[in-house]
């Protein structure tokens, strides 16, 4: 596992992707730090991070697009399937390699609050560093999503585009939910449509039409039976579910300097879930 981790991490610097990522990341953070904290005279570094987390939508797809898709395209994934190392360790090594690269950038900006203290006395270090912790956890969750999407395709371009769209949708989720009707019938119809999508994804994973049909039919029956039995349960249900999936909203607490354990657990859970799904996807391809 350690050998794979080192290989993956060094590949980012041999291909210049690592240098380009760190340069772009640090330049953008530096510009916003100068504009908000130095030129603007604000000591709140957490507000600077709150203004730049859009970087994840742009940078994470580029960072994760090759991590599994390249293996699928070059057919070197066959070596992974037959390697003496378990699939779990291989995917964890790849994920931690990307996470280490991101951590290097976060480690550099961790010195910014200390530098700001040299120019003013109103810098709140506790709030700044709680925001940095949240920024790292937020990035780790986005990286896990990108790694999972990369495992679904052989094309790095498709992996990057789909990751961009998915991350953008999670960022806009809170705005989208505000536009959805909250009446029970509309929410039930939306949930029924989403369940069909879930069934289609299950078919792509298991390649079993019988299982997919059973999941789709039983799920649709359950959704509509509950609706006719007690329609009030569906009022704002999908809206509440989408709000849970809006991962960017959890960062608001960190940007306010609040270190809540539920937000930490949320981001760690998202990261673990998508790494787990990536492992299961690779295992399915291995045994098929």
N, C-alpha and C positions, 0 to 999 in steps of 0.2 A: 504493500500500500504506500509506503514511504517513497519507494522508487517511482511509482506512478505519479505521486504528488509532485515530486521534484521535476519530473519530466514535463508534466503539464504546466507547471509554473514557469519553467525556463522557456517553454515554447512561446509564451506570451512576449518574452523579451527578445527571442530570436526572430520572431515575425514582426516585431515593432508594434504590435497591437498594445502591449503593455505600456510602452513608452508613450504612445499616442494617447491612450486612455488617461494615464497619470498627468500628462501635460495639459490636455484639454480640461480635465477635472480641476486641477490646481489653478489653471488660468481663470476659469469661470468663478471658482470660489474666491480667488484673490481679487477679481474685479468687483464682485459683490461686497466683499469685506471692505475694500477701499471706499466704495460708493456709500455703503450704509454706515460703517463704523468709523472710518477715518474722515472722509469728506463730510459725511452726514453728522458726525459728532455723537453717534449712538454707541453705548457700551454694551448693547444687547446682541451678543454674537448669535444667540439662539434665533433671533429674527432674521439674521442673514441666512442661516441654514433653512429656515422655513420658506425663504424666497427662492431657493435653488434646488429643492428636491425634484423639480421637473427634469433635472439632469438624468434621473433614473430612466425616464422614458426614452431618452436619446442614447445614453451610453450603455445601459445594461444589455439591450439587444445586440449591440456590436461586440460586447464582451463575451456573451454566452452563445452566439450563433454557431460557432465552430466546435464547441466542446464535445458534442456527440454527433451532430450532423456530419461533420467532416469524417468521422469514423465510418458512418453509414455510407457516405459517398465513395470513399476510397476502398470500401469493403474490408478495411482493417478491423471492423467490428467482429469479424469471424475469429480474429486472434483473441479478442476480449471474451468471446463466448467459450473458447476452449482453454483460456488461461487458468493456471492453478489457483489464482487469486479469485475470491468470490466476487460476483457482480456488485454486491453491496459495497465492498471495499474499493472497487474500481470507481464507482460513481461518487462515493464519499471523497476519494482522493481528488477527483476532478473538481468537485464542488468546493472543497477546501482550497484548492489551488486558485480558483477564481476569487474566492472570498479573501485569500491572503493578498492578492493584488489590490482588491478594494480596500483592505485594511491598511495597506501601505499609504494610500491616499488619505484615508481618515486619520492615520497616525500623524501625517504631516500637518493637517489642519488643526490637530489637537493642540499645537503650539500657538495658534493664532490668539486665543483668549489671553495667554500669558504675554504675548507681544502687545496686545491692546492695553494691558495693565500699565505698560510703560508710557502710554499716551493719555491716560485718564484714570480716574479713581472710582468710576461708577460701573466697572465691569463686574458682573455677577458670575463668578467662576462656577458656583454650584449649578446655576441654571444653564450656563454655557456647556458644561460637560455632561449634564443630563441630556441636553439636546444632541450632543455628539453621539452619545450612546444610542439614543433613539434613531439617529441618522444612520448609524451602522446597522442596527437591527432591521430598519426599513430596507436598506440596500440588500441585506442578506436574504430577506424574503423575496425581493424582486429578482435576485440572482437565481434563487431556487426555482422560481416560475420560468425564467429564461432557460435554465438547464433542462427542465421538463419539456418545454416546447421544442428545444433542439433535438431531443430524443425522438420526436414524432416524425421527422423528415430527413431526407438526404441532402437537401439544399440549404446552404447557409443563408442565402438571400431570403428564402421562404421563412426560415427560422427567425431571422432578424425582423422581417415585416410583421409576422404574426405576433412575436413578442412585443413589438412596438404597439400594435393595435390592442393587445390584451392589457398591457400596462397602462396605455392611455385610457382604456375603458374603466379600469379600476380607479384611475385618478378622477375621471369624470362621473363616477358612479353616484356620488352624492348629489350632483346636479341633475342626473338623469332620473333618479328616484323622485325628485321634487316635481317632475313633470308628469309622472304616472298617475292615472286615476286611482283612487283608493277604495272604490266601491268593490264589493265582494265578487261580483260576476267578472269584472275586468281582471281582478287579481287572480281569480281562479283560471281564467283563460290563459293568462300569461304563465301561470305555474304549469298548466297542462302542456303548453308549447315547450317550456324549458325541460319538462320531463321527457319529451320526445327527443330533444337534443341529447339529454343524458343517456337515453337508450341507444342512440346512434353512436355515441362515444364508447359505450359499453360494448357494442358490436365490433368497433374498430380494435378494441383491446383484446376481446376474447375470440373474435371471428366465429361466433356461433349464432346463427340466425334464430334458432329456437329459443336460446336464452334471451336474446335481444327482444324477441317478440313477447316472451313471457313477462319480462321486466316492463316493457312498454304498456301492454294490456292491463296487467295488474296495477301498475302505477296510475294509469288513467282512470281505471275503475275506482280506485281508492280516492283519488282527487275529487271526482264528481259525486261519489256517494257521500263523502264528508260535506261537500257543498250543499247537496239537497237535504242532508240531515241537519246541518247547522251552518248556514251561510255566513254568519257573523264572524266565524273563525278566520275567514279569508280577508277581512277588512284590513288593509295595509300590510298583509302578510308578506307579499313579495317585496314590498318597499323595505320592510324591516330586514329581510334576508339580504337584499342588495346593499343595505347600509352596513351590514356585517362584513360583506365582501369588499367594501370600499377601504382598502388597506391604507390609503393615504390619510384618512381621517384620524387614524390612531396616532399619527405623528403630531397632531395638533397639541396633544398633552405635553409631549417632549419639547415642542417649540415654545411652550409657555413656562418651561423649566420645571415641569412636574414629572417625576419619575414614578409612574404607576406600575405596579407589578402585573396588572391585568393586560396592559399594553405590551409589556415585555413577553409575557406568556403567549399573547396573540401572535406576535411576529415570529417567535421561536416555533410555534405550532405551524404557522404557514410555511416556514422554511422546511421543517421536518416532513410535513405532508407532501410537498412537491418533490422533495428528494426521494421520499418513499415511492411516490407514483412513478418517478423516473426509473427507479430500481425495478419496479414491477413491469414497466414497459420493456426494459432491456431483457428481463427474464422471459417475458412472453416471446420476444423475437428469438431468444436463445433456444427455447424448447420447440419453437415452430420450425 
